[in-house]
């Protein structure tokens, strides 16, 4: 880092509290909670603020991922090296997902939050889940075959139009491979994609000003519409789920962080801004570009960050995996159904596959759960989805927070595994997270884009 960057980041660390994004996001969350409590009818109509913010972010996520992944892989200059990086990424993510599913099954069997409900399937009203079941039938099923088919878009630009991140990732990998095979002749293409990524980061810098409003709207809607419904029998299930997410974070990811040489507590402090935005909006996608910048600033090389973070959004949904495992057995418990251990293991294996496609499904957690239960409807009643539709919004926040935390840790782990993690830089950043000014770094991306006349003068 040169002297100018050091001085800029030192100056950033001295900014007043109200100049930091997390301060205004906290204000937004607090205001949303107050609106939801004291004016629930008004709060229930404020979801559009969160929706607009998420849509503004999502509109640039696909081109950002495409350009970042393509440039990252192409910069390696070696397809074998890129393939090894991708293989390690997928292996790590699937291993942690197995742990997430396993912990979810153990905890739900130990705590049995649904055993006290004693519902009768014959008289149970499943109408609340009709929309979810319809969505699951349209896009969530197909098992392994459906997942593989979903990897390929109908057209090149169709993946961008539909916002299918896993399809965009596949196209980016194919494009990067083609660029690498062209060698020096494709340098102009790499520069053009790098320029596109920097422009998208500039758009994100502007959009982030709306994050406090998005957090306020999302929290006001959640409290205003569902606040009175979290009490009662379903509260036990929600608390069990939150506790399991914490056990996974500190019992599984914590030791992994320790093995990599850093503290999970310091890491969580480092990404607190992003966690607060996710808490308010219930969407981990809303901070994807910021995570790319932060992890690169923390010592992970651009090639690793550019491939691992987008891949994690499709292959490392740990929070979603925990939710799916626990919700399935909770439904069985609610109807007094004893699910054999062999069936539970089979359900775990099936969910390992189906959760990989969750990022491409609207309402991912609930819809993918319904699609998975459809394969086990003879044991666990699919209609039981109606039990948790009302509280899914509360569960989605914990899912998104767990997914985001796990993806960032996974990126650092893969960088460490491949010997490319700057551990000194990581420790320095985690000890003093204020030295990384994301807004400043996003601005620097734009400063690197010189007008043609200036570029000519410089030459």
C-alpha positions, 0 to 999 in steps of 0.5 A: 500500500502506498503512502497516499492510500495509507493516509487516506485510510488513516483519515477514514478511521478518524471520521465522526461516527455519523459518517459511517454506514453502519451508524445510519443502518442502525438508525434505520433498523431502530426506526423500523422497529419503533414504527413496527411496534407503535404503528404496525399498519404503517410498518406492514406497508413499508416493505417496498423500501427494502424491495427497492433497495434490494432491486437496485443492488441486484440489477448490478450483481449479475454483471459485477459477478460476470466481470469479476469472475472472468477477470479473476480466472483470466488473470491466473493465466492457467486453466489448470490453476483455475480448475484447482481453485474452483475444485477446492472451493466447491469441496470446502463449501459442500463439506461445510454444508454437510456439517450444517445439515448434520447439526440441524438434524441433531439439534431438532431431534434433541430439542423437539420444538414441534412435539408439543403441537400435536396437530392432526393432518386430516383437519389441518388447513394448508391453504397458507402454503399454496403459493409456496407449493406452487413455486416449488412445483414450478422451479424448485424440483428436479433433484440432481437432474433439475439442478444440472439443467438449471446451470445452463441458461436459455440464452447468453443474456437470459441469465442476466435478465432473470438474475440467475447467479449460478448461470451467470457464474457458469457463463463467466467461467466459460468466458474466462476459459476462452479468454485464457486460451486466446492468450495475449490477444485477449488482453483488450477483453480483460481490460474491458471486463475489468472496466465494466466491473469498476463501473458496477462498483461505482454504481454500488457506491451510489446505491449504498446511500439507500441502505438505511432506508432499505433496512428501516422498511424491511424491519418495519414490515417484519415487526408490523406484520408478524410481530404479534405472531412470533409468540406461542408454540412457534417461538420454540422452533425459531429460538432453536433455529437461532441457537443452531445457527450460532452453534454452527458459526462458533462451533464449526466455522470458529475452529476453521477460522482458528486453523487459518490463523484469525479470530471469528469474533474479529472477522464478524466485527470487520463485516459488521456494516454488511451484517447490519444491512443484511439484518435489515433487508433479509438479503445477503445479495445486497452486500455482495459487491461490498464483500468482494471489496472488503475481502480483497482489502483483507489480504485475499487475492482478487482471483480467489475473491472473484471466484469464491464469493459468487460461487458461495452464493450458490454452493455455500448456503449454510444457513439455508441448509440448517433451516431446511433440515430443522424445518423438515423434522419440525413438521414431522414432529408437529404431526406426531410422525417419527422419521427413521434415522435412515430417512433423515440421512436420505433427506440430508443427502437430497437437501445437500443437492437441492440447496445448491440451487437455492440461490436461483429460486425466489424465496429460496429457503421456503421454496427449496424446502418445499421442493425437497419435502416433495420427494419425501411426502410419503413420510413428512407431509408437504402440507406442513409447510403452512406451519412455518410460512408466517414465521419464514421472514424471521427465519430468513434474517438468520439464514442470510446472516449465516450464509454471508458470514460463512461465504466470507470465511470460506473465501479466506479459507480457500485463499489460505488453502491455496497459499495465497492469503496475505496473513499479515495483512489480514491480521492487520485489518482485523485488528484495526478494521476502520483502516479499510474504507469501503467507500474510498476503495469503491471511489478508487475503482472509478479514479482508475478509469481515466478519460481517453484524452488524459490516458493519451497525455499520460502515455 
